[in-house]
Amino acid sequence: MHEFCKYWNYVYTTKLPNDMKEWIDFHMNCEDIAMNFLISNITKKSPIKVSELY
């Protein structure tokens, strides 16, 4: 599992477009959504459904 997380962290830091990283850094928000879309784009699978906790 640890190698899996390291891989996606590497992909996030190297493959996510710079303008998206700058937007996320500026707003300090949405990195989870960006990661979801990035993984979905690379794997060609549907994004993970995210719903409210409550």
PQR file with spaces between the fields and no chain letter, atoms N, CA, C, O and H, PARSE charges and radii, in Angstrom:
ATOM       1  N    MET     1       0.828   -1.203    0.000 -0.4000 1.5000
ATOM       2  CA   MET     1       0.000    0.000    0.000 -0.0000 2.0000
ATOM       3  C    MET     1       0.864    1.256    0.000  0.5500 1.7000
ATOM       4  O    MET     1       0.544    2.240   -0.667 -0.5500 1.4000
ATOM       5  N    HIS     2       1.955    1.214    0.748 -0.4000 1.5000
ATOM       6  CA   HIS     2       2.827    2.381    0.833 -0.0000 2.0000
ATOM       7  C    HIS     2       3.393    2.753   -0.540  0.5500 1.7000
ATOM       8  O    HIS     2       3.464    3.933   -0.881 -0.5500 1.4000
ATOM       9  H    HIS     2       2.215    0.415    1.289  0.4000 1.0000
ATOM      10  N    GLU     3       3.793    1.755   -1.323 -0.4000 1.5000
ATOM      11  CA   GLU     3       4.332    2.018   -2.663 -0.0000 2.0000
ATOM      12  C    GLU     3       3.262    2.629   -3.561  0.5500 1.7000
ATOM      13  O    GLU     3       3.557    3.476   -4.404 -0.5500 1.4000
ATOM      14  H    GLU     3       3.736    0.796   -1.045  0.4000 1.0000
ATOM      15  N    PHE     4       2.027    2.197   -3.374 -0.4000 1.5000
ATOM      16  CA   PHE     4       0.908    2.756   -4.137 -0.0000 2.0000
ATOM      17  C    PHE     4       0.775    4.251   -3.856  0.5500 1.7000
ATOM      18  O    PHE     4       0.642    5.045   -4.787 -0.5500 1.4000
ATOM      19  H    PHE     4       1.787    1.509   -2.689  0.4000 1.0000
ATOM      20  N    CYS     5       0.808    4.635   -2.596 -0.4000 1.5000
ATOM      21  CA   CYS     5       0.686    6.044   -2.211 -0.0000 2.0000
ATOM      22  C    CYS     5       1.873    6.854   -2.716  0.5500 1.7000
ATOM      23  O    CYS     5       1.700    7.979   -3.186 -0.5500 1.4000
ATOM      24  H    CYS     5       0.916    3.990   -1.840  0.4000 1.0000
ATOM      25  N    LYS     6       3.064    6.299   -2.624 -0.4000 1.5000
ATOM      26  CA   LYS     6       4.248    7.000   -3.112 -0.0000 2.0000
ATOM      27  C    LYS     6       4.152    7.240   -4.614  0.5500 1.7000
ATOM      28  O    LYS     6       4.546    8.299   -5.103 -0.5500 1.4000
ATOM      29  H    LYS     6       3.204    5.385   -2.242  0.4000 1.0000
ATOM      30  N    TYR     7       3.629    6.258   -5.346 -0.4000 1.5000
ATOM      31  CA   TYR     7       3.494    6.398   -6.795 -0.0000 2.0000
ATOM      32  C    TYR     7       2.568    7.553   -7.146  0.5500 1.7000
ATOM      33  O    TYR     7       2.921    8.407   -7.959 -0.5500 1.4000
ATOM      34  H    TYR     7       3.309    5.398   -4.949  0.4000 1.0000
ATOM      35  N    TRP     8       1.384    7.584   -6.538 -0.4000 1.5000
ATOM      36  CA   TRP     8       0.417    8.632   -6.880 -0.0000 2.0000
ATOM      37  C    TRP     8       0.889   10.002   -6.396  0.5500 1.7000
ATOM      38  O    TRP     8       0.584   11.015   -7.025 -0.5500 1.4000
ATOM      39  H    TRP     8       1.097    6.890   -5.878  0.4000 1.0000
ATOM      40  N    ASN     9       1.611   10.044   -5.314 -0.4000 1.5000
ATOM      41  CA   ASN     9       2.191   11.309   -4.876 -0.0000 2.0000
ATOM      42  C    ASN     9       3.203   11.805   -5.905  0.5500 1.7000
ATOM      43  O    ASN     9       3.237   12.993   -6.225 -0.5500 1.4000
ATOM      44  H    ASN     9       1.859    9.221   -4.803  0.4000 1.0000
ATOM      45  N    TYR    10       4.023   10.896   -6.420 -0.4000 1.5000
ATOM      46  CA   TYR    10       4.986   11.247   -7.473 -0.0000 2.0000
ATOM      47  C    TYR    10       4.262   11.750   -8.722  0.5500 1.7000
ATOM      48  O    TYR    10       4.640   12.773   -9.294 -0.5500 1.4000
ATOM      49  H    TYR    10       3.995    9.931   -6.160  0.4000 1.0000
ATOM      50  N    VAL    11       3.233   11.035   -9.139 -0.4000 1.5000
ATOM      51  CA   VAL    11       2.470   11.436  -10.325 -0.0000 2.0000
ATOM      52  C    VAL    11       1.846   12.811  -10.107  0.5500 1.7000
ATOM      53  O    VAL    11       1.885   13.661  -10.997 -0.5500 1.4000
ATOM      54  H    VAL    11       2.926   10.204   -8.675  0.4000 1.0000
ATOM      55  N    TYR    12       1.277   13.027   -8.939 -0.4000 1.5000
ATOM      56  CA   TYR    12       0.645   14.316   -8.626 -0.0000 2.0000
ATOM      57  C    TYR    12       1.657   15.457   -8.728  0.5500 1.7000
ATOM      58  O    TYR    12       1.345   16.515   -9.275 -0.5500 1.4000
ATOM      59  H    TYR    12       1.244   12.337   -8.216  0.4000 1.0000
ATOM      60  N    THR    13       2.850   15.251   -8.212 -0.4000 1.5000
ATOM      61  CA   THR    13       3.834   16.333   -8.197 -0.0000 2.0000
ATOM      62  C    THR    13       4.530   16.524   -9.538  0.5500 1.7000
ATOM      63  O    THR    13       5.069   17.600   -9.796 -0.5500 1.4000
ATOM      64  H    THR    13       3.104   14.392   -7.768  0.4000 1.0000
ATOM      65  N    THR    14       4.531   15.505  -10.400 -0.4000 1.5000
ATOM      66  CA   THR    14       5.237   15.631  -11.676 -0.0000 2.0000
ATOM      67  C    THR    14       4.334   15.778  -12.886  0.5500 1.7000
ATOM      68  O    THR    14       4.757   16.352  -13.889 -0.5500 1.4000
ATOM      69  H    THR    14       4.092   14.632  -10.190  0.4000 1.0000
ATOM      70  N    LYS    15       3.119   15.286  -12.832 -0.4000 1.5000
ATOM      71  CA   LYS    15       2.243   15.281  -14.008 -0.0000 2.0000
ATOM      72  C    LYS    15       1.106   16.295  -13.960  0.5500 1.7000
ATOM      73  O    LYS    15       0.553   16.656  -14.999 -0.5500 1.4000
ATOM      74  H    LYS    15       2.775   14.819  -12.017  0.4000 1.0000
ATOM      75  N    LEU    16       0.757   16.754  -12.771 -0.4000 1.5000
ATOM      76  CA   LEU    16      -0.315   17.744  -12.670 -0.0000 2.0000
ATOM      77  C    LEU    16       0.174   19.047  -13.292  0.5500 1.7000
ATOM      78  O    LEU    16       1.266   19.509  -12.961 -0.5500 1.4000
ATOM      79  H    LEU    16       1.206   16.461  -11.927  0.4000 1.0000
ATOM      80  N    PRO    17      -0.604   19.648  -14.181 -0.5600 1.5000
ATOM      81  CA   PRO    17      -0.160   20.888  -14.818  0.2800 2.0000
ATOM      82  C    PRO    17       0.189   21.969  -13.786  0.5500 1.7000
ATOM      83  O    PRO    17      -0.469   22.100  -12.754 -0.5500 1.4000
ATOM      84  N    ASN    18       1.224   22.726  -14.088 -0.4000 1.5000
ATOM      85  CA   ASN    18       1.702   23.757  -13.160 -0.0000 2.0000
ATOM      86  C    ASN    18       0.638   24.782  -12.814  0.5500 1.7000
ATOM      87  O    ASN    18       0.560   25.224  -11.667 -0.5500 1.4000
ATOM      88  H    ASN    18       1.758   22.620  -14.926  0.4000 1.0000
ATOM      89  N    ASP    19      -0.186   25.170  -13.781 -0.4000 1.5000
ATOM      90  CA   ASP    19      -1.214   26.169  -13.470 -0.0000 2.0000
ATOM      91  C    ASP    19      -2.223   25.631  -12.463  0.5500 1.7000
ATOM      92  O    ASP    19      -2.743   26.391  -11.646 -0.5500 1.4000
ATOM      93  H    ASP    19      -0.123   24.811  -14.713  0.4000 1.0000
ATOM      94  N    MET    20      -2.506   24.324  -12.509 -0.4000 1.5000
ATOM      95  CA   MET    20      -3.405   23.733  -11.509 -0.0000 2.0000
ATOM      96  C    MET    20      -2.744   23.721  -10.137  0.5500 1.7000
ATOM      97  O    MET    20      -3.389   24.039   -9.138 -0.5500 1.4000
ATOM      98  H    MET    20      -2.083   23.707  -13.172  0.4000 1.0000
ATOM      99  N    LYS    21      -1.466   23.357  -10.076 -0.4000 1.5000
ATOM     100  CA   LYS    21      -0.751   23.348   -8.797 -0.0000 2.0000
ATOM     101  C    LYS    21      -0.688   24.750   -8.207  0.5500 1.7000
ATOM     102  O    LYS    21      -0.845   24.923   -6.998 -0.5500 1.4000
ATOM     103  H    LYS    21      -0.942   23.098  -10.888  0.4000 1.0000
ATOM     104  N    GLU    22      -0.458   25.744   -9.048 -0.4000 1.5000
ATOM     105  CA   GLU    22      -0.413   27.128   -8.568 -0.0000 2.0000
ATOM     106  C    GLU    22      -1.773   27.554   -8.028  0.5500 1.7000
ATOM     107  O    GLU    22      -1.839   28.209   -6.988 -0.5500 1.4000
ATOM     108  H    GLU    22      -0.330   25.603  -10.030  0.4000 1.0000
ATOM     109  N    TRP    23      -2.855   27.196   -8.708 -0.4000 1.5000
ATOM     110  CA   TRP    23      -4.197   27.545   -8.242 -0.0000 2.0000
ATOM     111  C    TRP    23      -4.473   26.892   -6.899  0.5500 1.7000
ATOM     112  O    TRP    23      -4.978   27.536   -5.980 -0.5500 1.4000
ATOM     113  H    TRP    23      -2.801   26.664   -9.552  0.4000 1.0000
ATOM     114  N    ILE    24      -4.138   25.599   -6.786 -0.4000 1.5000
ATOM     115  CA   ILE    24      -4.352   24.858   -5.534 -0.0000 2.0000
ATOM     116  C    ILE    24      -3.528   25.480   -4.411  0.5500 1.7000
ATOM     117  O    ILE    24      -4.030   25.660   -3.302 -0.5500 1.4000
ATOM     118  H    ILE    24      -3.728   25.076   -7.533  0.4000 1.0000
ATOM     119  N    ASP    25      -2.269   25.810   -4.689 -0.4000 1.5000
ATOM     120  CA   ASP    25      -1.413   26.423   -3.665 -0.0000 2.0000
ATOM     121  C    ASP    25      -1.945   27.789   -3.238  0.5500 1.7000
ATOM     122  O    ASP    25      -1.926   28.117   -2.051 -0.5500 1.4000
ATOM     123  H    ASP    25      -1.861   25.665   -5.590  0.4000 1.0000
ATOM     124  N    PHE    26      -2.414   28.583   -4.189 -0.4000 1.5000
ATOM     125  CA   PHE    26      -2.919   29.911   -3.878 -0.0000 2.0000
ATOM     126  C    PHE    26      -4.171   29.846   -3.005  0.5500 1.7000
ATOM     127  O    PHE    26      -4.306   30.586   -2.031 -0.5500 1.4000
ATOM     128  H    PHE    26      -2.429   28.316   -5.153  0.4000 1.0000
ATOM     129  N    HIS    27      -5.084   28.944   -3.374 -0.4000 1.5000
ATOM     130  CA   HIS    27      -6.358   28.839   -2.649 -0.0000 2.0000
ATOM     131  C    HIS    27      -6.283   27.882   -1.459  0.5500 1.7000
ATOM     132  O    HIS    27      -7.192   27.843   -0.631 -0.5500 1.4000
ATOM     133  H    HIS    27      -4.974   28.342   -4.166  0.4000 1.0000
ATOM     134  N    MET    28      -5.202   27.114   -1.378 -0.4000 1.5000
ATOM     135  CA   MET    28      -5.035   26.107   -0.324 -0.0000 2.0000
ATOM     136  C    MET    28      -6.284   25.233   -0.214  0.5500 1.7000
ATOM     137  O    MET    28      -6.836   25.039    0.869 -0.5500 1.4000
ATOM     138  H    MET    28      -4.463   27.146   -2.051  0.4000 1.0000
ATOM     139  N    ASN    29      -6.714   24.712   -1.369 -0.4000 1.5000
ATOM     140  CA   ASN    29      -7.950   23.945   -1.420 -0.0000 2.0000
ATOM     141  C    ASN    29      -7.985   23.102   -2.695  0.5500 1.7000
ATOM     142  O    ASN    29      -7.294   23.415   -3.665 -0.5500 1.4000
ATOM     143  H    ASN    29      -6.266   24.869   -2.249  0.4000 1.0000
ATOM     144  N    CYS    30      -8.767   22.060   -2.696 -0.4000 1.5000
ATOM     145  CA   CYS    30      -9.121   21.238   -3.854 -0.0000 2.0000
ATOM     146  C    CYS    30      -8.058   20.245   -4.308  0.5500 1.7000
ATOM     147  O    CYS    30      -8.194   19.662   -5.384 -0.5500 1.4000
ATOM     148  H    CYS    30      -9.328   21.806   -1.908  0.4000 1.0000
ATOM     149  N    GLU    31      -7.002   20.034   -3.520 -0.4000 1.5000
ATOM     150  CA   GLU    31      -6.006   19.054   -3.944 -0.0000 2.0000
ATOM     151  C    GLU    31      -6.589   17.648   -4.011  0.5500 1.7000
ATOM     152  O    GLU    31      -6.139   16.835   -4.819 -0.5500 1.4000
ATOM     153  H    GLU    31      -6.891   20.507   -2.646  0.4000 1.0000
ATOM     154  N    ASP    32      -7.578   17.349   -3.180 -0.4000 1.5000
ATOM     155  CA   ASP    32      -8.212   16.033   -3.217 -0.0000 2.0000
ATOM     156  C    ASP    32      -8.991   15.830   -4.511  0.5500 1.7000
ATOM     157  O    ASP    32      -8.975   14.742   -5.087 -0.5500 1.4000
ATOM     158  H    ASP    32      -7.943   18.010   -2.524  0.4000 1.0000
ATOM     159  N    ILE    33      -9.668   16.871   -4.961 -0.4000 1.5000
ATOM     160  CA   ILE    33     -10.426   16.787   -6.204 -0.0000 2.0000
ATOM     161  C    ILE    33      -9.472   16.678   -7.390  0.5500 1.7000
ATOM     162  O    ILE    33      -9.709   15.894   -8.309 -0.5500 1.4000
ATOM     163  H    ILE    33      -9.681   17.754   -4.493  0.4000 1.0000
ATOM     164  N    ALA    34      -8.400   17.458   -7.371 -0.4000 1.5000
ATOM     165  CA   ALA    34      -7.407   17.385   -8.445 -0.0000 2.0000
ATOM     166  C    ALA    34      -6.793   15.993   -8.515  0.5500 1.7000
ATOM     167  O    ALA    34      -6.603   15.454   -9.605 -0.5500 1.4000
ATOM     168  H    ALA    34      -8.208   18.095   -6.625  0.4000 1.0000
ATOM     169  N    MET    35      -6.483   15.406   -7.360 -0.4000 1.5000
ATOM     170  CA   MET    35      -5.912   14.054   -7.329 -0.0000 2.0000
ATOM     171  C    MET    35      -6.901   13.052   -7.900  0.5500 1.7000
ATOM     172  O    MET    35      -6.512   12.164   -8.660 -0.5500 1.4000
ATOM     173  H    MET    35      -6.638   15.844   -6.474  0.4000 1.0000
ATOM     174  N    ASN    36      -8.163   13.180   -7.547 -0.4000 1.5000
ATOM     175  CA   ASN    36      -9.199   12.285   -8.055 -0.0000 2.0000
ATOM     176  C    ASN    36      -9.275   12.353   -9.580  0.5500 1.7000
ATOM     177  O    ASN    36      -9.318   11.315  -10.241 -0.5500 1.4000
ATOM     178  H    ASN    36      -8.478   13.901   -6.930  0.4000 1.0000
ATOM     179  N    PHE    37      -9.291   13.555  -10.141 -0.4000 1.5000
ATOM     180  CA   PHE    37      -9.357   13.707  -11.590 -0.0000 2.0000
ATOM     181  C    PHE    37      -8.081   13.226  -12.266  0.5500 1.7000
ATOM     182  O    PHE    37      -8.141   12.629  -13.341 -0.5500 1.4000
ATOM     183  H    PHE    37      -9.256   14.398   -9.604  0.4000 1.0000
ATOM     184  N    LEU    38      -6.936   13.476  -11.657 -0.4000 1.5000
ATOM     185  CA   LEU    38      -5.664   13.038  -12.216 -0.0000 2.0000
ATOM     186  C    LEU    38      -5.613   11.510  -12.306  0.5500 1.7000
ATOM     187  O    LEU    38      -5.258   10.960  -13.349 -0.5500 1.4000
ATOM     188  H    LEU    38      -6.887   13.961  -10.784  0.4000 1.0000
ATOM     189  N    ILE    39      -5.961   10.836  -11.229 -0.4000 1.5000
ATOM     190  CA   ILE    39      -5.952    9.369  -11.235 -0.0000 2.0000
ATOM     191  C    ILE    39      -6.963    8.832  -12.239  0.5500 1.7000
ATOM     192  O    ILE    39      -6.678    7.872  -12.955 -0.5500 1.4000
ATOM     193  H    ILE    39      -6.249   11.283  -10.382  0.4000 1.0000
ATOM     194  N    SER    40      -8.129    9.439  -12.292 -0.4000 1.5000
ATOM     195  CA   SER    40      -9.144    9.018  -13.246 -0.0000 2.0000
ATOM     196  C    SER    40      -8.654    9.176  -14.682  0.5500 1.7000
ATOM     197  O    SER    40      -8.884    8.306  -15.522 -0.5500 1.4000
ATOM     198  H    SER    40      -8.360   10.218  -11.710  0.4000 1.0000
ATOM     199  N    ASN    41      -7.992   10.266  -14.953 -0.4000 1.5000
ATOM     200  CA   ASN    41      -7.475   10.515  -16.295 -0.0000 2.0000
ATOM     201  C    ASN    41      -6.405    9.503  -16.672  0.5500 1.7000
ATOM     202  O    ASN    41      -6.398    9.010  -17.800 -0.5500 1.4000
ATOM     203  H    ASN    41      -7.805   10.973  -14.270  0.4000 1.0000
ATOM     204  N    ILE    42      -5.516    9.188  -15.766 -0.4000 1.5000
ATOM     205  CA   ILE    42      -4.419    8.264  -16.054 -0.0000 2.0000
ATOM     206  C    ILE    42      -4.913    6.823  -16.177  0.5500 1.7000
ATOM     207  O    ILE    42      -4.484    6.091  -17.069 -0.5500 1.4000
ATOM     208  H    ILE    42      -5.523    9.588  -14.850  0.4000 1.0000
ATOM     209  N    THR    43      -5.817    6.415  -15.281 -0.4000 1.5000
ATOM     210  CA   THR    43      -6.291    5.031  -15.290 -0.0000 2.0000
ATOM     211  C    THR    43      -7.414    4.800  -16.300  0.5500 1.7000
ATOM     212  O    THR    43      -7.750    3.657  -16.612 -0.5500 1.4000
ATOM     213  H    THR    43      -6.166    7.009  -14.556  0.4000 1.0000
ATOM     214  N    LYS    44      -7.989    5.881  -16.805 -0.4000 1.5000
ATOM     215  CA   LYS    44      -9.131    5.799  -17.734 -0.0000 2.0000
ATOM     216  C    LYS    44     -10.326    5.118  -17.085  0.5500 1.7000
ATOM     217  O    LYS    44     -11.113    4.446  -17.752 -0.5500 1.4000
ATOM     218  H    LYS    44      -7.716    6.810  -16.551  0.4000 1.0000
ATOM     219  N    LYS    45     -10.453    5.303  -15.762 -0.4000 1.5000
ATOM     220  CA   LYS    45     -11.594    4.765  -15.008 -0.0000 2.0000
ATOM     221  C    LYS    45     -12.381    5.927  -14.422  0.5500 1.7000
ATOM     222  O    LYS    45     -11.899    7.058  -14.355 -0.5500 1.4000
ATOM     223  H    LYS    45      -9.814    5.849  -15.220  0.4000 1.0000
ATOM     224  N    SER    46     -13.584    5.625  -14.006 -0.4000 1.5000
ATOM     225  CA   SER    46     -14.436    6.659  -13.422 -0.0000 2.0000
ATOM     226  C    SER    46     -13.806    7.218  -12.153  0.5500 1.7000
ATOM     227  O    SER    46     -13.120    6.500  -11.426 -0.5500 1.4000
ATOM     228  H    SER    46     -13.975    4.707  -14.061  0.4000 1.0000
ATOM     229  N    PRO    47     -14.043    8.508  -11.886 -0.5600 1.5000
ATOM     230  CA   PRO    47     -13.548    9.067  -10.622  0.2800 2.0000
ATOM     231  C    PRO    47     -14.282    8.446   -9.442  0.5500 1.7000
ATOM     232  O    PRO    47     -15.379    7.905   -9.581 -0.5500 1.4000
ATOM     233  N    ILE    48     -13.651    8.538   -8.288 -0.4000 1.5000
ATOM     234  CA   ILE    48     -14.259    8.026   -7.067 -0.0000 2.0000
ATOM     235  C    ILE    48     -15.408    8.945   -6.678  0.5500 1.7000
ATOM     236  O    ILE    48     -15.274   10.168   -6.721 -0.5500 1.4000
ATOM     237  H    ILE    48     -12.760    8.978   -8.175  0.4000 1.0000
ATOM     238  N    LYS    49     -16.525    8.359   -6.304 -0.4000 1.5000
ATOM     239  CA   LYS    49     -17.660    9.156   -5.849 -0.0000 2.0000
ATOM     240  C    LYS    49     -17.374    9.654   -4.441  0.5500 1.7000
ATOM     241  O    LYS    49     -17.028    8.882   -3.547 -0.5500 1.4000
ATOM     242  H    LYS    49     -16.633    7.365   -6.269  0.4000 1.0000
ATOM     243  N    VAL    50     -17.524   10.939   -4.267 -0.4000 1.5000
ATOM     244  CA   VAL    50     -17.310   11.555   -2.962 -0.0000 2.0000
ATOM     245  C    VAL    50     -18.642   12.120   -2.500  0.5500 1.7000
ATOM     246  O    VAL    50     -19.300   12.867   -3.224 -0.5500 1.4000
ATOM     247  H    VAL    50     -17.806   11.567   -4.993  0.4000 1.0000
ATOM     248  N    SER    51     -19.024   11.757   -1.300 -0.4000 1.5000
ATOM     249  CA   SER    51     -20.297   12.259   -0.774 -0.0000 2.0000
ATOM     250  C    SER    51     -20.065   12.860    0.602  0.5500 1.7000
ATOM     251  O    SER    51     -18.984   12.743    1.178 -0.5500 1.4000
ATOM     252  H    SER    51     -18.489   11.150   -0.712  0.4000 1.0000
ATOM     253  N    GLU    52     -21.098   13.502    1.113 -0.4000 1.5000
ATOM     254  CA   GLU    52     -21.021   14.116    2.432 -0.0000 2.0000
ATOM     255  C    GLU    52     -20.848   13.047    3.510  0.5500 1.7000
ATOM     256  O    GLU    52     -21.319   11.918    3.372 -0.5500 1.4000
ATOM     257  H    GLU    52     -21.977   13.598    0.645  0.4000 1.0000
ATOM     258  N    LEU    53     -20.168   13.429    4.574 -0.4000 1.5000
ATOM     259  CA   LEU    53     -20.013   12.515    5.696 -0.0000 2.0000
ATOM     260  C    LEU    53     -21.300   12.388    6.504  0.5500 1.7000
ATOM     261  O    LEU    53     -21.586   11.332    7.069 -0.5500 1.4000
ATOM     262  H    LEU    53     -19.786   14.346    4.686  0.4000 1.0000
ATOM     263  N    TYR    54     -22.055   13.447    6.552 -0.4000 1.5000
ATOM     264  CA   TYR    54     -23.226   13.466    7.427 -0.0000 2.0000
ATOM     265  C    TYR    54     -24.503   13.433    6.643  0.5500 1.7000
ATOM     266  O    TYR    54     -25.587   13.443    7.227 -0.5500 1.4000
ATOM     267  H    TYR    54     -21.823   14.305    6.093  0.4000 1.0000
